[in-house]
Amino acid sequence: MSWPIIGLILISVAISALAQIILKHGMSASEMQSAMTAGGMAAAWAIVGNGFVLLGLSLYGAGALLWLGVLARVDVSQAYPFVGLGFVLTMAFAWCFLGESLVFSRILGTFLIVAGVVLVAHS
């Protein structure tokens, strides 16, 4: 696998992880929580009107488009194990940008997932 393809994979995974953080930020706003409690159309309009949610969804779309470029060039069995890095990036971004705690069990669990993905990729 070439370095440009690896770069494309890493950018796609990083954009998807960042999208998670932005979506969480948008959905955590107090007005969003109130709308979600009300449910129905209030929740739908709150989601549609939240800039962070729209940005997060847009980033997911961009990440998906990049991923399509990856899949056009390499076997999915070669590329998909890199998605496991998304667990690490999402945890790191959540710690950095959302102030979520990094406890030992969460770190260990995340790295066990990544280890499993690496084993599958090498089999």
Secondary structure per residue as TSV (DSSP state, phi and psi in degrees):
chain	resnum	aa	ss	phi	psi
A	1	M	-	360.0	133.6
A	2	S	-	-80.4	160.2
A	3	W	H	-62.1	-39.4
A	4	P	H	-60.9	-36.7
A	5	I	H	-68.9	-43.1
A	6	I	H	-60.6	-41.8
A	7	G	H	-60.9	-43.0
A	8	L	H	-62.2	-41.7
A	9	I	H	-62.0	-48.3
A	10	L	H	-64.5	-38.2
A	11	I	H	-65.5	-43.7
A	12	S	H	-59.9	-46.3
A	13	V	H	-65.1	-41.9
A	14	A	H	-65.0	-40.2
A	15	I	H	-64.6	-41.0
A	16	S	H	-65.2	-39.7
A	17	A	H	-65.5	-42.8
A	18	L	H	-63.5	-37.7
A	19	A	H	-58.9	-40.1
A	20	Q	H	-57.8	-45.0
A	21	I	H	-66.6	-41.9
A	22	I	H	-67.5	-40.6
A	23	L	H	-61.9	-43.3
A	24	K	H	-61.5	-43.0
A	25	H	H	-60.5	-46.0
A	26	G	H	-64.5	-41.8
A	27	M	H	-76.7	-14.6
A	28	S	T	-87.9	-8.5
A	29	A	S	-61.0	144.5
A	30	S	H	-60.2	-39.8
A	31	E	H	-66.3	-31.5
A	32	M	H	-69.8	-40.8
A	33	Q	H	-62.9	-40.8
A	34	S	H	-63.4	-44.1
A	35	A	H	-64.6	-39.4
A	36	M	H	-66.5	-35.4
A	37	T	H	-66.0	-39.9
A	38	A	H	-67.1	-33.6
A	39	G	-	73.5	-172.2
A	40	G	H	56.2	-136.6
A	41	M	H	-67.2	-31.0
A	42	A	H	-60.1	-42.9
A	43	A	H	-67.4	-43.0
A	44	A	H	-61.9	-45.8
A	45	W	H	-67.4	-35.7
A	46	A	H	-64.7	-40.7
A	47	I	H	-65.5	-47.4
A	48	V	H	-64.3	-30.5
A	49	G	T	-92.6	1.7
A	50	N	-	-93.8	116.0
A	51	G	H	-60.5	-37.1
A	52	F	H	-68.0	-39.7
A	53	V	H	-64.3	-44.2
A	54	L	H	-63.8	-40.1
A	55	L	H	-63.7	-44.2
A	56	G	H	-60.5	-43.7
A	57	L	H	-65.4	-37.3
A	58	S	H	-64.4	-40.8
A	59	L	H	-64.0	-40.3
A	60	Y	H	-58.1	-42.6
A	61	G	H	-61.4	-43.8
A	62	A	H	-63.7	-42.7
A	63	G	H	-62.2	-38.4
A	64	A	H	-66.0	-40.1
A	65	L	H	-63.5	-42.2
A	66	L	H	-62.3	-40.8
A	67	W	H	-63.1	-37.1
A	68	L	H	-61.2	-37.8
A	69	G	H	-62.8	-37.3
A	70	V	H	-65.0	-49.2
A	71	L	H	-64.2	-24.7
A	72	A	T	-73.0	-16.5
A	73	R	T	-112.3	-26.4
A	74	V	S	-134.8	161.6
A	75	D	-	-64.7	142.2
A	76	V	H	-62.0	-33.1
A	77	S	H	-67.3	-22.6
A	78	Q	H	-83.2	-40.5
A	79	A	H	-82.4	-40.1
A	80	Y	G	-61.6	-34.9
A	81	P	G	-55.5	-26.7
A	82	F	G	-65.2	-21.8
A	83	V	G	-61.3	-26.0
A	84	G	G	-57.5	-26.4
A	85	L	H	-64.8	-21.6
A	86	G	H	-60.4	-33.3
A	87	F	H	-62.9	-44.1
A	88	V	H	-66.9	-47.3
A	89	L	H	-63.5	-42.2
A	90	T	H	-63.2	-42.2
A	91	M	H	-63.9	-43.9
A	92	A	H	-66.0	-44.1
A	93	F	H	-63.8	-39.7
A	94	A	H	-63.3	-38.4
A	95	W	H	-67.2	-46.4
A	96	C	H	-69.7	-47.0
A	97	F	H	-99.8	-25.2
A	98	L	H	-110.5	-6.9
A	99	G	-	72.3	21.6
A	100	E	-	-71.1	149.5
A	101	S	-	-78.0	149.9
A	102	L	-	-113.2	91.4
A	103	V	-	-92.7	159.5
A	104	F	H	-56.8	-44.5
A	105	S	H	-64.2	-35.5
A	106	R	H	-69.0	-42.8
A	107	I	H	-64.4	-46.4
A	108	L	H	-62.1	-45.1
A	109	G	H	-60.6	-42.0
A	110	T	H	-63.8	-43.9
A	111	F	H	-72.7	-26.3
A	112	L	H	-66.9	-38.5
A	113	I	H	-61.3	-46.8
A	114	V	H	-63.4	-40.8
A	115	A	H	-61.5	-41.3
A	116	G	H	-62.7	-40.8
A	117	V	H	-64.3	-41.8
A	118	V	H	-62.6	-42.6
A	119	L	H	-62.5	-42.6
A	120	V	H	-63.2	-40.6
A	121	A	H	-65.1	-32.1
A	122	H	H	-89.7	-4.5
A	123	S	-	-86.5	360.0
